[in-house]
Amino acid sequence: MTRTPSSYPGDDAEPFGLDTTLVRGGLTRTEFGETSEAIFMTSGFVYESAGAAEARFAGDDPGFVYSRYANPTLDILERRLALLEGAEQCHATASGMAAIFTGLFCYLRAGDHLVASRALFGSCFFIINTILPRYGIETTMVDGGDLDAWARAFRPNTKAVFLETPANPTLDLIDLAAVAKLAHAAGAKVFVDNVFATPLGQRPLELGADVVMYSATKHIDGQGRCLGGALLSDKAFCTDHFMPYYRHTGPAMSPFNAWVLLKGLETLAIRLERQAATAQTLAELAESHRAVRSVRYPFLRSHPQYALARRQMQSGGTVLSFDLGSKTAAFAFMDALKIIDISNNLGDTKSLVTHPTTTTHRAMPEEDRQAMGITEGLVRLSAGLEGAVDLLRDVSRALDAAARVA
């Protein structure tokens, strides 16, 4: 295959701008000169001789060995995401949760200690509080916005910090630079789930994070078509920790899914700009409605961490949440919607609404949901690409329905 020289980190060629990177970063073409990236739907590869196979497996000859390890289509996606994130290396996984679990589990050992923010997605909470303890890895949960709580939580055996900001579904924020400084002073690596902000809305590595993970299912695909995940870090972490585990346990992404995600990246900036603007408008509407007790959206001035959001994020994101006071009111709101779909997904071109208490965070103990601020009246709304006027009318009518049962 021929390669586009300016597509690679570290090249001497003039680097691409953001919009060009989304379309052309990491691009490779075969001898056929195809316009769109090729899909290499192959499980394995062949060699010209037995000696060539030996050299490939020994690492003396660069190239592909098996699609569980690496694949040409995945290679383009990984290079493009690395350029976008400003990371030395990226590895694509079968899902976002595969990226998060593999990233943590490949690094932590029995006897290690992890510090995590309390506000987490339900599956992340399960990994940290149920799966990791089975292997002798202890976790301390803290209020992510309390820097003193972070400082008190570190121990001599603390090896990692895990957090998401903005948090799902409460949109709580964490000061990434401040937490990274505390973690590094304690000798711990910082792992960040950046799915709500996206790589265009927040740059965790520039703020001190060591490892960034994504559910590419969300905004990167953003069109409800396939699952995918990604982990990005420096080369040392990927070589020493991630790849040995990844190669032998098999959480690899399908080449077809990688191709779909590459197509999603081409329109990511355009979609996010429109969706974030709509989310801001919907948040302002909700804040002014009598049925709503409170609204969370990072770029609302009423957000308790608005100043941090403006300092740390380039966009308020596509997701907002609001509390309608009760499960009855929340269900009335959701059932009255005519355009917005009820779904547990987010970051889609179609607007989606979720009741976290009964879906995404259902398995979490009630006391932990309350500590996170996930009430029975909380609704999470992901803004899509429908017309803002249509969505405003739909949400306003549904809020009126919620007010009638409150």
C-alpha positions as CSV (number, residue, x, y, z in Angstrom):
1,M,0.0,0.0,0.0
2,T,1.1,3.6,-0.6
3,R,0.8,6.0,2.3
4,T,0.0,9.7,2.6
5,P,3.1,11.1,4.2
6,S,1.5,14.0,6.1
7,S,-1.0,11.6,7.7
8,Y,1.3,10.4,10.4
9,P,2.4,11.8,13.8
10,G,6.0,12.9,13.8
11,D,6.3,13.4,10.1
12,D,8.3,16.4,8.8
13,A,5.5,17.3,6.5
14,E,3.2,20.2,7.4
15,P,0.5,18.9,9.8
16,F,-3.1,18.8,8.8
17,G,-5.7,21.1,10.4
18,L,-8.5,19.6,12.4
19,D,-11.1,19.4,9.6
20,T,-8.6,17.9,7.2
21,T,-7.5,15.4,9.8
22,L,-11.0,14.1,10.2
23,V,-11.2,13.4,6.5
24,R,-7.7,12.4,5.5
25,G,-5.7,11.6,8.7
26,G,-3.9,8.3,8.5
27,L,-5.1,7.7,5.0
28,T,-3.7,4.7,3.1
29,R,-4.5,3.5,-0.4
30,T,-3.9,0.3,-2.3
31,E,-2.4,0.1,-5.8
32,F,-6.0,0.6,-7.1
33,G,-6.2,4.2,-5.9
34,E,-9.6,4.0,-4.3
35,T,-11.3,7.2,-3.1
36,S,-12.8,5.7,0.1
37,E,-10.7,3.7,2.5
38,A,-10.6,0.0,1.7
39,I,-12.2,-2.6,3.9
40,F,-9.9,-5.5,4.6
41,M,-12.3,-8.2,5.6
42,T,-9.7,-10.8,6.3
43,S,-8.9,-12.8,9.4
44,G,-5.2,-13.5,8.4
45,F,-2.4,-12.7,6.0
46,V,-0.1,-14.8,3.9
47,Y,3.7,-14.6,3.5
48,E,6.0,-15.1,0.5
49,S,8.1,-17.7,2.3
50,A,8.6,-19.5,5.6
51,G,11.4,-17.1,6.3
52,A,9.2,-14.1,5.7
53,A,6.7,-15.5,8.2
54,E,9.4,-16.0,10.7
55,A,10.6,-12.4,10.2
56,R,7.1,-11.0,10.5
57,F,6.4,-12.9,13.8
58,A,9.8,-11.9,15.2
59,G,9.0,-8.2,14.5
60,D,11.9,-7.9,12.1
61,D,9.6,-7.3,9.1
62,P,6.8,-4.8,9.5
63,G,3.4,-5.9,8.4
64,F,0.2,-7.6,9.5
65,V,0.0,-11.0,11.1
66,Y,-3.6,-11.6,12.2
67,S,-6.6,-9.3,12.4
68,R,-7.0,-10.0,16.1
69,Y,-3.7,-8.1,16.5
70,A,-3.9,-5.5,13.8
71,N,-5.6,-4.9,10.4
72,P,-5.1,-2.4,7.6
73,T,-8.5,-0.8,8.0
74,L,-8.2,-0.6,11.7
75,D,-4.7,0.9,11.2
76,I,-6.2,3.9,9.3
77,L,-8.8,4.5,12.0
78,E,-6.2,4.3,14.8
79,R,-3.8,6.6,13.0
80,R,-6.6,9.1,12.4
81,L,-7.8,9.0,16.0
82,A,-4.3,9.4,17.3
83,L,-3.8,12.5,15.1
84,L,-7.1,13.9,16.3
85,E,-6.4,13.3,20.0
86,G,-2.7,14.3,19.9
87,A,-1.7,10.8,21.1
88,E,1.3,8.8,20.2
89,Q,-0.7,5.6,19.7
90,C,-4.3,4.4,19.5
91,H,-5.9,1.0,19.5
92,A,-9.5,0.3,18.4
93,T,-11.7,-2.1,20.4
94,A,-15.0,-3.9,19.8
95,S,-16.9,-1.5,22.1
96,G,-16.3,1.4,24.4
97,M,-16.6,-0.8,27.5
98,A,-13.9,-3.1,25.9
99,A,-11.6,-0.1,25.8
100,I,-12.3,0.9,29.4
101,F,-12.0,-2.6,30.9
102,T,-9.0,-3.6,28.9
103,G,-7.3,-0.3,29.6
104,L,-7.7,-0.6,33.4
105,F,-7.2,-4.4,33.7
106,C,-4.1,-4.6,31.6
107,Y,-2.4,-2.1,33.9
108,L,-3.6,-2.8,37.4
109,R,-2.4,-5.8,39.5
110,A,-3.6,-7.5,42.6
111,G,-2.8,-5.3,45.6
112,D,-3.1,-2.1,43.6
113,H,-5.4,0.7,44.5
114,L,-7.6,2.8,42.2
115,V,-9.2,6.1,42.9
116,A,-12.4,6.9,40.9
117,S,-15.0,9.6,40.7
118,R,-18.3,8.5,42.0
119,A,-20.3,9.8,39.1
120,L,-19.8,7.1,36.4
121,F,-21.7,5.2,33.8
122,G,-23.4,2.1,35.2
123,S,-21.1,-0.4,33.5
124,C,-18.0,1.5,34.5
125,F,-19.3,1.5,38.1
126,F,-19.8,-2.3,37.9
127,I,-16.3,-2.9,36.6
128,I,-14.7,-0.8,39.4
129,N,-16.8,-2.0,42.3
130,T,-17.6,-5.6,41.3
131,I,-15.1,-7.0,38.8
132,L,-11.8,-5.4,39.8
133,P,-12.2,-6.4,43.5
134,R,-12.3,-10.1,42.5
135,Y,-8.7,-9.7,41.4
136,G,-7.5,-7.9,44.5
137,I,-7.8,-4.4,43.1
138,E,-9.3,-2.0,45.6
139,T,-11.1,1.2,44.7
140,T,-11.9,4.4,46.6
141,M,-14.8,6.5,45.2
142,V,-14.7,10.2,45.6
143,D,-16.8,13.3,44.8
144,G,-15.2,14.2,41.5
145,G,-15.5,18.0,42.2
146,D,-13.8,17.8,45.6
147,L,-10.1,18.2,45.1
148,D,-9.5,17.7,48.8
149,A,-11.3,14.3,48.6
150,W,-9.0,13.3,45.7
151,A,-5.9,14.3,47.7
152,R,-7.0,12.3,50.8
153,A,-7.8,9.2,48.7
154,F,-4.3,8.5,47.4
155,R,-2.3,5.8,49.1
156,P,1.3,4.4,48.6
157,N,-0.2,1.6,46.4
158,T,-2.5,3.9,44.3
159,K,-1.6,3.2,40.7
160,A,-4.5,4.7,38.7
161,V,-7.2,7.3,38.6
162,F,-10.4,6.8,36.6
163,L,-13.0,9.4,35.8
164,E,-15.4,10.7,33.3
165,T,-16.1,14.4,32.7
166,P,-18.8,15.4,32.0
167,A,-20.3,12.6,33.9
168,N,-23.1,10.3,32.7
169,P,-25.9,11.3,33.3
170,T,-25.5,14.2,35.7
171,L,-23.1,16.3,33.6
172,D,-20.9,16.9,36.7
173,L,-17.4,18.1,35.7
174,I,-14.0,17.3,37.1
175,D,-10.9,19.6,37.0
176,L,-8.7,17.4,34.8
177,A,-5.5,19.4,35.2
178,A,-5.8,19.6,39.0
179,V,-6.6,15.9,39.4
180,A,-3.8,14.9,37.0
181,K,-1.3,17.0,39.1
182,L,-2.4,15.2,42.3
183,A,-2.3,11.8,40.6
184,H,1.1,12.2,39.1
185,A,2.5,13.4,42.4
186,A,1.3,10.1,43.9
187,G,2.8,8.1,41.0
188,A,-0.6,7.2,39.5
189,K,-1.7,7.3,35.9
190,V,-4.9,9.1,34.9
191,F,-7.5,7.3,32.8
192,V,-10.3,9.5,31.3
193,D,-13.6,8.4,29.7
194,N,-14.1,11.4,27.3
195,V,-17.2,10.1,25.5
196,F,-19.5,13.0,26.4
197,A,-17.1,15.7,25.4
198,T,-15.6,13.9,22.4
199,P,-12.1,14.6,21.1
200,L,-13.3,17.8,19.5
201,G,-14.9,19.2,22.7
202,Q,-12.1,18.4,25.3
203,R,-8.4,17.4,25.1
204,P,-7.6,15.3,28.2
205,L,-4.0,14.5,27.2
206,E,-3.2,18.2,27.0
207,L,-4.7,18.6,30.5
208,G,-2.5,15.9,32.0
209,A,-4.4,12.6,31.4
210,D,-2.3,9.6,30.5
211,V,-4.9,7.4,28.9
212,V,-8.1,8.4,27.1
213,M,-10.9,6.0,26.2
214,Y,-14.0,6.4,23.9
215,S,-17.1,4.6,23.0
216,A,-16.9,5.2,19.3
217,T,-20.4,3.9,19.1
218,K,-21.5,7.4,20.2
219,H,-20.5,10.5,18.4
220,I,-17.7,9.1,16.3
221,D,-20.2,6.8,14.4
222,G,-23.0,8.9,15.7
223,Q,-25.6,7.3,13.4
224,G,-26.7,4.2,15.3
225,R,-24.9,1.8,13.0
226,C,-22.2,-0.1,14.9
227,L,-20.3,-0.6,18.1
228,G,-16.7,0.4,18.6
229,G,-14.2,1.8,21.1
230,A,-10.8,3.3,21.3
231,L,-7.9,3.7,23.7
232,L,-5.3,6.4,23.2
233,S,-2.0,6.9,25.1
234,D,1.7,7.2,24.7
235,K,3.6,4.4,23.0
236,A,5.1,3.1,26.2
237,F,1.8,2.3,27.8
238,C,0.4,0.7,24.7
239,T,3.6,-1.4,24.2
240,D,4.2,-2.4,27.8
241,H,0.7,-2.9,29.0
242,F,-2.2,-2.7,26.5
243,M,-0.9,-4.7,23.5
244,P,0.2,-7.8,25.3
245,Y,-3.3,-8.1,26.9
246,Y,-5.1,-7.0,23.7
247,R,-3.3,-9.6,21.5
248,H,-4.1,-12.5,23.7
249,T,-7.6,-11.7,24.9
250,G,-9.1,-10.6,21.6
251,P,-11.3,-7.4,22.2
252,A,-10.6,-6.4,18.6
253,M,-12.8,-4.3,16.4
254,S,-14.3,-5.7,13.1
255,P,-12.7,-4.2,10.0
256,F,-16.2,-3.3,8.7
257,N,-17.0,-1.4,11.9
258,A,-13.7,0.5,11.6
259,W,-14.6,1.5,8.1
260,V,-18.0,2.7,9.2
261,L,-16.3,4.7,12.0
262,L,-13.9,6.3,9.5
263,K,-17.0,7.5,7.5
264,G,-18.4,8.9,10.7
265,L,-15.3,10.9,11.5
266,E,-15.5,12.7,8.2
267,T,-18.7,14.5,9.4
268,L,-17.9,14.6,13.1
269,A,-17.1,18.3,13.4
270,I,-20.2,19.4,11.4
271,R,-22.5,17.2,13.4
272,L,-21.2,18.2,16.8
273,E,-21.4,21.9,16.0
274,R,-25.1,21.6,15.1
275,Q,-25.9,19.2,17.9
276,A,-24.2,21.2,20.6
277,A,-26.0,24.4,19.5
278,T,-29.4,22.5,19.7
279,A,-28.5,21.1,23.1
280,Q,-27.8,24.6,24.4
281,T,-31.2,25.8,23.1
282,L,-33.0,22.8,24.6
283,A,-31.3,23.4,28.0
284,E,-32.3,27.0,28.0
285,L,-35.9,26.0,27.3
286,A,-35.9,23.4,30.0
287,E,-34.5,25.9,32.5
288,S,-37.3,28.3,31.9
289,H,-40.2,25.7,32.2
290,R,-42.2,25.3,35.3
291,A,-42.1,21.5,35.2
292,V,-38.3,21.4,35.6
293,R,-36.6,21.5,39.0
294,S,-33.1,21.7,37.7
295,V,-31.1,21.5,34.5
296,R,-27.5,20.4,33.9
297,Y,-25.6,21.5,30.7
298,P,-22.0,22.5,30.9
299,F,-22.4,25.8,29.0
300,L,-25.4,27.0,31.0
301,R,-24.4,29.8,33.3
302,S,-26.4,28.1,36.0
303,H,-24.2,25.0,35.9
304,P,-22.3,25.0,39.2
305,Q,-19.0,24.4,37.3
306,Y,-19.7,26.7,34.4
307,A,-16.3,28.5,34.8
308,L,-14.5,25.1,34.7
309,A,-16.5,24.1,31.7
310,R,-15.5,27.2,29.8
311,R,-11.8,26.8,30.8
312,Q,-11.6,23.0,30.0
313,M,-14.0,22.4,27.2
314,Q,-14.3,23.7,23.7
315,S,-18.0,22.9,23.5
316,G,-20.9,22.2,25.9
317,G,-21.5,18.9,24.2
318,T,-24.6,17.3,22.8
319,V,-26.2,16.0,26.0
320,L,-28.2,17.7,28.8
321,S,-30.1,16.4,31.8
322,F,-32.9,17.8,33.8
323,D,-34.9,16.8,36.9
324,L,-38.7,16.7,36.6
325,G,-39.3,15.8,40.3
326,S,-40.7,12.3,40.0
327,K,-40.7,9.1,37.9
328,T,-44.3,9.8,37.0
329,A,-43.4,13.2,35.6
330,A,-40.3,11.8,33.8
331,F,-42.4,9.1,32.2
332,A,-45.1,11.5,31.2
333,F,-42.5,13.7,29.5
334,M,-40.9,10.8,27.6
335,D,-44.2,9.3,26.5
336,A,-45.5,12.7,25.2
337,L,-42.5,13.1,22.9
338,K,-43.4,12.8,19.2
339,I,-40.0,13.2,17.5
340,I,-37.4,12.3,20.1
341,D,-37.0,8.5,20.6
342,I,-36.7,6.7,23.9
343,S,-33.4,4.9,23.9
344,N,-30.4,4.2,26.1
345,N,-27.9,5.4,23.5
346,L,-26.6,9.0,22.9
347,G,-24.5,11.0,20.5
348,D,-26.8,10.0,17.6
349,T,-28.1,12.0,14.6
350,K,-31.5,11.2,16.0
351,S,-32.4,12.9,19.3
352,L,-32.8,10.4,22.1
353,V,-34.1,10.5,25.7
354,T,-33.3,8.2,28.6
355,H,-34.5,7.6,32.1
356,P,-31.3,6.5,33.8
357,T,-32.8,5.2,37.1
358,T,-34.7,2.5,35.2
359,T,-32.2,1.8,32.4
360,T,-28.5,2.7,32.2
361,H,-28.0,3.0,36.0
362,R,-30.7,0.5,37.1
363,A,-28.2,-2.1,38.4
364,M,-26.5,0.5,40.6
365,P,-27.5,0.4,44.3
366,E,-30.0,3.1,45.2
367,E,-27.7,4.8,47.7
368,D,-25.0,5.2,45.1
369,R,-27.5,6.6,42.6
370,Q,-28.6,9.1,45.2
371,A,-25.0,10.1,46.0
372,M,-24.5,10.7,42.3
373,G,-27.6,12.8,42.0
374,I,-29.5,10.3,39.8
375,T,-33.0,10.9,41.0
376,E,-36.2,9.2,39.8
377,G,-37.1,12.4,38.1
378,L,-33.9,12.8,36.1
379,V,-34.1,12.6,32.3
380,R,-31.1,12.6,30.0
381,L,-31.6,14.0,26.5
382,S,-29.1,13.7,23.6
383,A,-29.7,16.3,20.9
384,G,-29.6,15.1,17.3
385,L,-29.7,16.7,13.9
386,E,-33.4,17.3,13.6
387,G,-34.5,20.9,13.1
388,A,-34.1,23.0,16.3
389,V,-37.6,24.5,15.9
390,D,-39.2,21.0,15.7
391,L,-37.3,19.8,18.7
392,L,-38.2,22.8,20.8
393,R,-41.8,22.3,20.0
394,D,-41.6,18.6,20.8
395,V,-39.8,19.2,24.2
396,S,-42.1,22.1,25.1
397,R,-45.2,20.0,24.6
398,A,-43.8,17.1,26.5
399,L,-42.7,19.4,29.4
400,D,-46.3,20.7,29.5
401,A,-47.5,17.1,29.9
402,A,-45.0,16.5,32.7
403,A,-46.3,19.6,34.5
404,R,-49.8,18.3,34.4
405,V,-48.9,15.2,36.4
406,A,-46.4,16.8,38.8
